[in-house]
């Protein structure tokens, strides 16, 4: 009876090696060659220091920054984007906290609008991108965050 299991065990071991080791290593290698930034987590750097991942929400608590609206946008709570309307609604708070004119902040938002399918789909903005632009454009205001 033990000899009946031999082919099944060998097939399971070969499948485990091919599907559980060889294939994932191959796909990871191809991803690192073709899409190195994405394969490494799309890490964003500020002054040579990693500050977050562009595809994962960051926790911004200061009134000087845009916040991701996790309750409305994402079931998982890790969506890095907010709607255009949500971004616009945060402009007065950021302007009051920083003294940056509302029009300047609105221009930053407008210049960074993305859509889910190139030119179609609902417009959105990436919170981390907007906040990094604020830090880079107004270094004196955000010096404690650099």
C-alpha positions, 0 to 999 in steps of 0.5 A: 500500500505504501508504494501507491503513495510514491508517485503522489508524493513525488508529484506533490514535492515537484509541484511544491518546488515549481509552484512555490519556489521556482515560479515566484522567484522567476516572477520576482526577477522579471518584475525587478528587471522590468518594473524596479520601482514597483517591485520594490514597493514604490518607495518615495524619498525626500532628500535621500530618505524614504518617507513612504510608499506611493501606493499605500496611505500614509498617516498625516495628522497635522493640519498642515497636510492633506489627509486621506479620507479612509472612511469613504474611499477605501474598505481596506484603509490603505488607499493613498488617494482622495477624491478631488472634492475631498482635496478641495475641502481641505484647502482652507484648513491647510491655508489657515495652518500654513498661511499659503494662499488658497489659490496656490494650494488649489493649483497644486491640487489641480496640477496633480489630478489623476484618473483611474483610466488615463483620461476617463474615470473619477478624478483623484489625487495622491495624498503623499504626492500633494504633501511632498509638493507642499514640503518641497515648494514651501521648505521654510514652513515645513522645515520640521518635516524635512 
